[in-house]
Amino acid sequence: MMTDRLTRCIFQALDQFKIELPSWGFADTGTRFGKFFQAAAASTVEEKFHDAGLVHRLTGCCPTVAVHVLWDFAPAPGSDPRKVARLAKKHGVKIGAVNPNVFQDQDYKLGSFCSPSAKARKMAMDHTLDCIEIGRATGSKILSMWLADGTNYPGQDSIVRRKRDLQKAFKKIHDRMPAGMTMLIEYKPFEPAFYHTDIADWGMSAAFCRHAGRSAKVLVDTGHHLPGCNIEHIVAFLLDEGLLGGFHFNDRKYADDDLTLGSIDPYAIFRIFDQIAQYQFDRGKLPGIAYMVDQSHNLKPKLEAMIQTVMTAQDLFAKAQLVDRKKLARAQARGDIVTAENLLKDAYHTDVRDLLAEWRMSRDCPPDPLRELRSSGVVAKLARERTAARKARGEVQAASYA
């Protein structure tokens, strides 16, 4: 039975649980084989912020939007990032993490900071330093670094040379950041490189962070792991080392599938939140973690998929708060494995939907954000309006999903 005291504690935890939305998650996306269009997908920066603001109003926990430079900002010179920040504010959200794009240009064919080409390395550095200035102008506190750097064949390049060049680059970037900004370094075992990736796992990311400086932290994308990897072990380890900076939320069956959170293995996400809740219990304070969504909604409607992920994250986060930490410690101390495991399972199997509905209503949000969105007809309305706007701009889109 849930006591009033426990309910208050969970409400306080939910108040502090903020999830950042990705601007690109509202736009048309696809796979390497093709793009699947949706009539209601956002195709302008303002439309992205509109959709993010709508998700925030419905869920009450998504006040910031991660932006991608080149996708969300006009090319310099002449562009004013503050205009983008004002556009976000117009729709009730703020700019969150700034993501440089050092993978899309043809010059990055052999890598960015790790490329054998001095031109490509300089291009990547200049762009990233520009991104720091964009972050400064928009009030962003996070510079989020994901690289596609790697090689496809043995002997293609010097692995050590690439490591050292990247190490120097991260140090330079770190030292150019303003006070209060954090650099998050993401890792990925493979794709698009298939022989070696220059930041292949959390240990390499942690090493680069330590070389860069105190304002560099590891970013854990829940899809960027090989099958069978114990992600909550990585989370616990990085928390204890003071190196966990943030998450990219998604789910996967095989590798980086970028599916909606909890759609494949919700218990795995619960176990991650359990380690975070354990850290808070042990230390008496919340860890400074940036929670962000990074998914590819190719088939699900964009707004529905985003709200589904946010609701799932809140559900699993709330369940992790239910674990009786004192009982768990006693069971662990006496080697009572069954009791210890069942304390986690009992929390996971607890239905917290009514509790979350109560929290949302107390924060002036609908009790069921997804039901509210679907009954409002807003997605169909956006589909009509955006299709007409694209036609007016002369854009062709073979939309097949509303």
Buried (B, 14 or more C-beta within 10 A) or exposed (E): EEEEEBEEEBBEBBEEBBBBBBBBBBBBBEEEEEEBBBBBBBBBBBBBBBBBBBBBBBBBBBBBBBBBBBBBBEEEEEEEBEBBBEBBBEBBBBBBBBBBBBBEBEBBEBBBBBBBBEEBBEBBBEBBBBBBBBBBBBBBBBBBBBBBBBBEEEEBBEBEEBBEBBBBBBBBBBEBBEEEBBBBBBBBBBEEBEBBBBBBBBBBBBBBBEBBBEBBBBBBBBBBBEEEBEBBEBBBBBBEEEBBBBBBBBBBEEBBBBBBBBBBEBBBBBBBBBBBBBBBBEEEEEBEBBBBBBBBBBEBBBBBBBBBBBBBBBBBBBBBBBBEBEEBBEBEEEEBEEBBEEBBEEBBEEEBEEBBBBBBEEEEBBBBBBEBBBEEEBBEEBBEEBBEEBEEEEEEBEBEBB
